[in-house]
Amino acid sequence: MNKVKPPKSAIRFFKWYCRNELRESILGDLEERFNDECEEVGNLRAKFKYWINVFKFINRHTLKSETQSKYQSSHSAMIKSNLLTSIRYLLKHKGYTSINILGLSLGLGSCLLIFYFINHEVGFDKFHDNHENIYRIISDNPDNTGAYVTFLNSPPALAPGIRDLIPEVNKATQLRYALRSLFRNGDRSFYEDFGFYADSVFLEIFSFKLKNGNINTALDEPNTIVMTEAMAARYFDDENPVGQLITMNNDLTLRVAGILAPIPSNSHLRFDYLISFSTYQIPDGYFSDLSSWRWLGFLTYVELQNGSNPADFKAKLDEVYTSKTQEGRKPLVSQVQSLKDIYLGSNGMIDDLASHMRNGNNFSIYALGSIALLILLIAGFNFMNLTVAFSMNRGKEIGLRKVLGANRTKLIFQLLTESIVVSVISLALAYSFAILSFPYVKSLLEWDLALDWSLIFNTFPIVIGFSIVLGILGGIYPSFLLARFQTIAALKGQLKVGGGMSGKLKNVLVVIQFCISIGLIASTIVVTKQINFLRDQSLGFDKENVMVIKLLPTDMSRYYEVFKQNILQSSEILSVSRGERKMGDPWPVNPILVDGKDRSEARQVVGNLVDYDFLKTMGINLISGRSFSKEFANDSTQSIIISESTVRQLGLEDPIGKKLRFFTIDGPRTVIGVTEDFNFSSLHNATSPTVLIMPFIGMEHLFIRTNAGNLSEKVALVEEEWNEVAPGIPLDIQFMDDDLNNLYNKEEKLGLLITGFSGLAVILACLGLYGLVAFMVNNRMKEIGVRKVLGASLPSLMVLLSRNYLILIGIASAIVIPGLHYILNLWLDNFAYRINVEWWIYGLAGFTLLLIALLTISNQTIRAALMNPVKVLRDE
């Protein structure tokens, strides 16, 4: 056989193979296959070709494995190197790092706080197992203009009446607010304001848990009560007081049938106890009973069958109302409100019972969500601007990296790593800021929520991912910008940034920040002015120096006359009276009709049951006629006092002496007096037609007008006199002006939030502005030097460096004011009495921002203007 030399490529391949550390393992795997197949090869050249193919296969896969291993090792080393380099750079430039991290952490921390609040608000009532099928039935009543006023309440016959009439109803339950009640166990007695009468179905529909007791039977029997742990601790020493007795209102003995687990803070129903509905007795003097389809004194909830259409259920409900309405009267119009919509969807509705249910405000959610987004935008823009501004000092570093072999991709990756490191560190500090400041913010704003640690842990991976994305977005522009510079220009420090696309982007970011800042400053001014306007607006009565004491009707009837006579002996007490409802509470709405006219001409008015001296005690002015007087025996049953708006509503030209039908038992009532209009509730609503009559049921509220002066002395005087008249009965004294001011708590909290976060946003914008000015000054140092050599003065240089920002503030004002004006007026439309948004408010907002901006950039501009031009021109 002729000797055949192998190809040179095969020889080289064999030499490589012999040096390869993997040859033994590779040959071991292929030896058997090679020996078998080599015998079938007919000549030497074919054998060599076979060997070459085999080793090419081995080489290809071996090199691939080695390349992957080396790449992974190199990639890990690069990440480690980038992290170490980033940390060293950030530690070296502590000022830049501190400003950047501070701004970003404050922004993110504020957003986390707002997120916790919004998450709590939108999560109301979703803890109930079947919340998607639970609805509240509410009622619409036509007002005097034909428009409908929505009540949260419904008639007592509704819940039992529809259980078998409408097939979509799986379960139906009703509640009756228990009003203030005095509970007593031995020597322990307290007034309780948060309770309901509830039927046995209530705990089947809602997922309120019992720690002790049988949830299926707890409210079945009369004279039984379930209470929260906190309430039980006030009256009983036992951990499980189930089966023990407690006295309600001094005459009703209740057996404890269960102890409720704590009621979640995101429940719109707010209660400390539930009494079995079969215990409820209609108070003496009421005109209705539990068979009424018109008395809006109850709350009705239904659980519909799975897959039921609420619209179909409403249509059938309206048919039931129509069939139960007397001929000649308009039937009630129902609405079906989903449980998840109750908390945020009940603003502006009337609760005839004043039952202390929680309700929120969609506007607050939108406002805070928008502020969080704006703060996040400002923080992100600042992050980008500061990164660009302070990276201008890294020209030589970037040039050296390029000389040493760093390509554009590696430079971008390095700069992005620094950005992500700052973002992650800021996020950690933001969490710390949010968690540590949460108790203080909660206390200041009276938030009824707890910090949900499970929510924090569950959302932590998402927030970490968000921070990385934020780091990438914040650093991607400056990293690409810096990585594209030419090596020689970078080494010589000849970086030119600010023109072209980068300059336009910078101006866009500045304008957006200025728009946000002007909007927040103007919003703060408007909200503050509106709240102050509401506080200072005349209500038509004198709310100052009036004590309000809420008592049981039985105690009021027993002790009122004696207490009134005794307390009036003091010169500090000017007047004493009582009433069914106090100022600030919703007053009942009822029809009124001029005697002799058809029922179709009846009008709706709000009314209150009051005693003698009510007008004097409240400081309500009489226009004509007189007040109620003991000198006229018929006043208690046949007299009525009406307001100016009631006179207009009824079309009365000479109202004194006219006969009106309003809660008539002993015939029509005679108008004995006309008062000026007064607003008994908040100024969200316009003044309503109002009437006052003498009481025919027990009253709860005692009113005492005092002289101005030391209130603590007057409180002590009232308490001392009460203890002499009614020893052992607790007295809870409040002041009317405090109660009325509390009607604007939501607006005050919103104002505090807007003010606080607006101030923070402006501070963050100033940090970004500082970065931009530093960026601009560094980029124009030689120009400033030349101008100084040519004789430019300090004021001219200040104008030169600041002029651009004055223009941008003007552009921002022109952009933001039209939309802002619309939004602010939309919010103010929630108030019947409101301020006008005048032009000077926007001017003041712009001037405030301008002043803050000038103070922010003055340090940099003055430093640049006072600079020695020799230092920047010596290399020219």
Secondary structure, DSSP 8 states (H G I E B T S, - for coil): -------HHHHHHHHHHHH-TTHHHHHHHHHHHHHHHHTT--SHHHHHHHHHHHHHHHHHHHHHHHHHHHHHHHHHHHHHHHHHHHHHHHHHSHHHHHHHHHHHHHHHHHHHHHHHHHHHHHTTTTTSTTGGGEEEEEEEEE-TTS-EEEES-B-TTHHHHHTTT-TTEEEEEEEEE--SEEEEETTEEEEE--EEEE-TTHHHHS---EEEE-TTTTTTSTTEEEEEHHHHHHH-SSS--TT-EEEETTTEEEEEEEEE----TT-S---SEEEEGGG----TT-S--TT-SS---BEEEEEE-TT--HHHHHHHHHHHHHHHS-TTS---EEEEEEHHHHHHH-TT-B-TT--------HHHHHHHHHHHHHHHHHHHHHHHHHHHHHHGGGHHHHHHHHHTT--HHHHHHHHHHHHHHHHHHHHHHHHHHHHHHHHHHHHHHT------HHHHHHHHHHHHHHHHHHHHHHHHHHHHHHHTS-HHHHHTT----SSHHHHHHHHHHHHHHHHHHHHHHHHHHHHHHHHHHHHHS--SS--TTEEEEE--HHHHHHHHHHHHHHHTTSTTEEEEEEESS-TTS---EEEEEETTS-GGG-EEEEEEEB-TTHHHHHT--EEEE----TT-TTHHHHEEEEEHHHHHHHT-SS-TT-EEESS-SSS-EEEEEEE-----S-TTS----EEEE--SS---EEEEEE-SS-HHHHHHHHHHHHHHHSTT----EEEHHHHHHGGGHHHHHHHHHHHHHHHHHHHHHHHHHHHHHHHHHHHTHHHHHHHHHTT--HHHHHHHHHHHHHHHHHHHHHHHHHHHHHHHHHHHTT-SS-----HHHHHHHHHHHHHHHHHHHHHHHHHHHTS-HHHHHTT-
